[in-house]
Amino acid sequence: MLVPLYGFLQGDTIGLMVLVRDHDKVGDVAECLQQAASVRVAPKRNARVYFKGQALDPERTVAEVGLAALDRVDVVEEEP
């Protein structure tokens, strides 16, 4: 199932809406958001997805972490 998410990328001035599938991994969500904002912000290797202030495991799926339609996620660069 498609899940529309609001995404905010550290360093960007615009929030984005991306469509992901419930079986996509959280790490793929970070890549998708970074790709969508790449004209304004260079992609980061150590990007992490946060939901409600909690870092999400990049290996778990969107459904497993409980993301639902129109939830807000933040992509933040982590220290290597």
N, CA, C and O of each residue as an XYZ file, in Angstrom:
320
protein
N       0.836     -1.169      0.000
C       0.000      0.000      0.000
C       0.891      1.245      0.000
O       1.938      1.269      0.646
N       0.463      2.276     -0.730
C       1.197      3.532     -0.742
C       0.900      4.332      0.522
O      -0.235      4.376      0.996
N       1.958      4.971      1.063
C       1.825      5.787      2.262
C       2.419      7.159      1.961
O       3.629      7.264      1.760
N       1.598      8.223      1.925
C       2.144      9.562      1.731
C       2.697     10.096      3.053
O       2.005     10.088      4.071
N       3.931     10.554      3.030
C       4.581     11.091      4.229
C       5.049     12.517      3.975
O       5.488     12.851      2.875
N       4.949     13.356      5.010
C       5.569     14.666      4.971
C       7.002     14.482      5.440
O       7.245     13.887      6.490
N       7.945     14.988      4.669
C       9.334     14.836      5.040
C      10.047     16.169      5.103
O       9.861     17.032      4.245
N      10.859     16.326      6.121
C      11.658     17.530      6.291
C      13.114     17.105      6.399
O      13.485     16.297      7.250
N      13.923     17.666      5.521
C      15.333     17.306      5.434
C      16.168     18.399      6.080
O      16.007     19.579      5.767
N      17.051     18.008      6.972
C      17.929     18.976      7.630
C      18.673     19.790      6.570
O      19.292     19.228      5.667
N      18.604     21.109      6.688
C      19.277     21.986      5.751
C      18.407     22.463      4.609
O      18.812     23.348      3.857
N      17.219     21.896      4.462
C      16.307     22.309      3.404
C      15.293     23.297      3.984
O      15.024     23.288      5.185
N      14.745     24.130      3.136
C      13.768     25.125      3.590
C      12.339     24.746      3.227
O      11.392     25.449      3.582
N      12.190     23.634      2.520
C      10.874     23.228      2.040
C      10.547     21.815      2.535
O      11.372     20.907      2.434
N       9.363     21.646      3.058
C       8.896     20.302      3.397
C       8.449     19.602      2.124
O       7.974     20.246      1.189
N       8.598     18.310      2.091
C       8.260     17.524      0.904
C       7.239     16.449      1.242
O       7.193     15.947      2.366
N       6.431     16.108      0.263
C       5.562     14.948      0.419
C       6.105     13.870     -0.505
O       6.331     14.101     -1.693
N       6.309     12.692      0.060
C       6.790     11.567     -0.732
C       5.828     10.402     -0.560
O       5.205     10.230      0.488
N       5.727      9.614     -1.609
C       4.927      8.394     -1.554
C       5.875      7.216     -1.420
O       6.755      7.014     -2.256
N       5.688      6.445     -0.365
C       6.487      5.243     -0.149
C       5.532      4.074      0.022
O       4.335      4.266      0.236
N       6.047      2.906     -0.069
C       5.223      1.709      0.140
C       5.412      1.225      1.578
O       6.472      1.411      2.174
N       4.380      0.608      2.116
C       4.456      0.162      3.509
C       5.522     -0.907      3.720
O       5.946     -1.126      4.854
N       5.967     -1.579      2.655
C       7.011     -2.591      2.799
C       8.412     -2.027      2.497
O       9.394     -2.768      2.546
N       8.514     -0.719      2.185
C       9.825     -0.091      1.996
C      10.530      0.035      3.339
O       9.890      0.202      4.377
N      11.851     -0.046      3.307
C      12.633      0.138      4.531
C      12.752      1.625      4.857
O      12.712      2.477      3.969
N      12.896      1.911      6.128
C      13.039      3.287      6.589
C      14.266      3.946      5.936
O      14.231      5.136      5.623
N      15.327      3.194      5.732
C      16.503      3.729      5.048
C      16.179      4.185      3.634
O      16.758      5.152      3.140
N      15.254      3.490      2.985
C      14.829      3.889      1.641
C      14.045      5.203      1.681
O      14.107      5.994      0.740
N      13.317      5.428      2.760
C      12.583      6.690      2.919
C      13.577      7.849      2.985
O      13.360      8.891      2.366
N      14.660      7.669      3.731
C      15.696      8.711      3.823
C      16.284      8.998      2.445
O      16.473     10.158      2.079
N      16.569      7.956      1.691
C      17.123      8.138      0.345
C      16.133      8.848     -0.569
O      16.521      9.730     -1.336
N      14.867      8.475     -0.497
C      13.828      9.078     -1.328
C      13.713     10.575     -1.047
O      13.658     11.383     -1.974
N      13.677     10.938      0.223
C      13.580     12.349      0.583
C      14.817     13.127      0.143
O      14.713     14.256     -0.337
N      15.981     12.518      0.312
C      17.208     13.199     -0.092
C      17.262     13.392     -1.606
O      17.723     14.427     -2.086
N      16.801     12.415     -2.343
C      16.758     12.534     -3.796
C      15.818     13.658     -4.213
O      16.143     14.443     -5.104
N      14.667     13.738     -3.578
C      13.679     14.757     -3.920
C      14.192     16.171     -3.636
O      13.806     17.121     -4.316
N      15.054     16.306     -2.641
C      15.575     17.624     -2.266
C      16.974     17.890     -2.816
O      17.582     18.907     -2.483
N      17.482     17.008     -3.637
C      18.887     17.098     -4.065
C      19.213     18.353     -4.870
O      20.385     18.716     -4.977
N      18.216     19.022     -5.438
C      18.498     20.270     -6.154
C      18.811     21.408     -5.185
O      19.396     22.416     -5.582
N      18.427     21.254     -3.919
C      18.666     22.285     -2.910
C      19.674     21.870     -1.854
O      20.408     22.712     -1.337
N      19.721     20.576     -1.524
C      20.569     20.080     -0.440
C      21.297     18.828     -0.904
O      20.673     17.897     -1.413
N      22.608     18.802     -0.732
C      23.387     17.621     -1.120
C      23.034     16.443     -0.217
O      22.926     16.607      0.999
N      22.851     15.253     -0.799
C      22.564     14.069      0.021
C      23.693     13.769      1.012
O      24.866     14.011      0.730
N      23.317     13.244      2.158
C      24.262     12.890      3.223
C      24.338     11.376      3.350
O      23.332     10.681      3.210
N      25.518     10.879      3.611
C      25.694      9.425      3.761
C      25.103      8.902      5.057
O      24.571      7.793      5.097
N      25.193      9.680      6.097
C      24.777      9.217      7.423
C      23.433      9.810      7.828
O      23.266     10.265      8.959
N      22.486      9.804      6.913
C      21.169     10.369      7.202
C      20.335      9.381      8.012
O      20.372      8.174      7.772
N      19.596      9.905      8.959
C      18.765      9.093      9.847
C      17.350      9.641      9.848
O      17.164     10.858      9.843
N      16.361      8.783      9.854
C      14.962      9.200      9.880
C      14.477      9.230     11.330
O      14.684      8.288     12.095
N      13.826     10.339     11.683
C      13.245     10.509     13.012
C      11.740     10.664     12.884
O      11.245     11.306     11.958
N      11.023     10.071     13.822
C       9.576     10.184     13.894
C       9.208     10.454     15.340
O       9.515      9.662     16.230
N       8.549     11.579     15.564
C       8.164     11.996     16.920
C       9.375     12.015     17.855
O       9.283     11.598     19.010
N      10.499     12.497     17.350
C      11.698     12.646     18.166
C      12.525     11.385     18.360
O      13.565     11.429     19.016
N      12.091     10.277     17.811
C      12.797      9.009     17.970
C      13.444      8.585     16.660
O      12.810      8.624     15.605
N      14.713      8.178     16.732
C      15.391      7.665     15.542
C      14.807      6.303     15.190
O      14.589      5.459     16.060
N      14.559      6.106     13.901
C      13.990      4.832     13.440
C      15.092      3.931     12.897
O      16.072      4.402     12.318
N      14.916      2.641     13.092
C      15.853      1.644     12.579
C      15.734      1.613     11.055
O      14.655      1.337     10.531
N      16.834      1.895     10.329
C      16.763      1.946      8.867
C      16.454      0.608      8.211
O      16.081      0.576      7.038
N      16.598     -0.488      8.929
C      16.344     -1.815      8.367
C      14.895     -2.282      8.536
O      14.492     -3.276      7.932
N      14.122     -1.579      9.343
C      12.715     -1.951      9.528
C      11.863     -1.304      8.452
O      12.268     -0.313      7.846
N      10.696     -1.856      8.214
C       9.822     -1.320      7.167
C       8.955     -0.182      7.714
O       8.827      0.014      8.922
N       8.377      0.541      6.787
C       7.468      1.629      7.140
C       6.333      1.099      8.012
O       5.980      1.723      9.012
N       5.765     -0.035      7.647
C       4.671     -0.623      8.429
C       5.148     -1.057      9.817
O       4.436     -0.860     10.802
N       6.330     -1.638      9.902
C       6.842     -2.128     11.191
C       7.051     -1.008     12.200
O       6.841     -1.207     13.396
N       7.460      0.166     11.733
C       7.694      1.267     12.672
C       6.434      2.079     12.931
O       6.444      3.004     13.743
N       5.345      1.733     12.239
C       4.053      2.358     12.514
C       3.798      3.681     11.808
O       2.950      4.458     12.245
N       4.518      3.948     10.722
C       4.250      5.176      9.976
C       2.945      5.032      9.206
O       2.670      3.993      8.606
N       2.148      6.096      9.234
C       0.847      6.088      8.563
C       0.733      7.320      7.667
O       1.577      8.214      7.712
N      -0.307      7.351      6.868
C      -0.524      8.446      5.928
C      -0.455      9.806      6.615
O      -1.066     10.034      7.659
N       0.309     10.697      5.995
C       0.478     12.085      6.400
C       1.257     12.276      7.698
O       1.222     13.359      8.281
N       1.958     11.243      8.158
C       2.869     11.417      9.288
C       4.051     12.266      8.841
O       4.417     12.275      7.666
N       4.639     12.973      9.789
C       5.826     13.782      9.519
C       7.065     13.008      9.959
O       7.124     12.466     11.062
N       8.056     12.975      9.061
C       9.360     12.406      9.401
C      10.416     13.467      9.130
O      10.258     14.312      8.249
N      11.492     13.407      9.900
C      12.615     14.322      9.735
C      13.855     13.497      9.390
O      14.112     12.462     10.005
N      14.613     13.963      8.408
C      15.854     13.302      8.024
C      16.989     14.191      8.477
O      17.108     15.341      8.052
N      17.831     13.639      9.354
C      18.898     14.401      9.990
C      20.223     13.683      9.758
O      20.291     12.455      9.809
N      21.268     14.455      9.505
C      22.589     13.861      9.341
C      23.151     13.497     10.705
O      23.186     14.331     11.610
N      23.591     12.256     10.855
C      24.183     11.762     12.080
C      25.706     11.837     11.984
O      26.268     11.797     10.889
N      26.353     11.943     13.111
C      27.828     11.897     13.117
C      28.276     10.509     12.703
O      27.683      9.513     13.117
N      29.334     10.436     11.875
C      29.818      9.098     11.440
C      30.411      8.295     12.577
O      30.854      7.165     12.370
